[in-house]
Amino acid sequence: MIIPWQRLNPDTLTNLIEYFVLREGTDYGEHEQNLTEKVKDVRQQLECGDVVLVWSELHETFNIMPRKFHC
């Protein structure tokens, strides 16, 4: 189920994004980004519609995924 991120409390959204980027362990290339930069990047992707916030009722977990997988 896609969750409209705009309906979330801003602090809750920030906490979800932080949790997401900390658990991902993503390689950001030659230039390592700090947590603030990573959170800003994911927030921008949400705002642009490139990614969506997804809730799994089955697993009771959330994820941030590319929109192309959910259109």
N, C-alpha and C positions, 0 to 999 in steps of 0.2 A: 504494500500500500504506500503510495507516494504521500508524504506529509508536506503541506505547504509551509515552508520555512518562515514565511512572513507572519504566520499566526503564532509563532513561538515567542516567548519572552526573550528579549535580546541576550540576557545573561545565560539563559538555557541554551540558546543557539550557539553562543560562544563556547560553552562547556562541551556541547556535543561535537563541535568542530575540533576543539582541542583534543578530546578523547580520540576522535577519528585520526587526526594526524599523528598523535603519539603512538597509536596502535599499529599504524600502517608500516612504519619503518621504510618509507619511500626514499629512493635515491634521487636526490635533486641535482645530480650532475657535479661538475667541478666546484661550483659555489654552493656551499651548505647554507641553508636558510635557518634562521632561528624560529622559535615557536610563533612569535608574533607575525612574522612574514608568511609562514605556512598557513596560519589561520586567516590572514588577510587574503591570500590567494584562493583558498577554498571558498571564503565568503563571496569573493568576486565571481567565482565560477557559479555559485548558487544564484547570485543576482542576475547574471547573464543568461541563466537557464542551461548552461553547459552540463551541470550535474544536478541531481535531485536527492532529496533526503528520503530514504526508504525505510519503512518499518516492516519487519517480518513478524506477523502474528504467530506463525508456527514456532519460531525460535525466540520470540520476544526480544529481538535485537534491532538495532538500526544500522544503516550503512549509508554512505554517500557514494552514489554511482553515476556514471555517465548517462545522460538522458537517452541516448540512442538505444539503450537496453530496455527502456520503459515506454517508448512511444508506440 
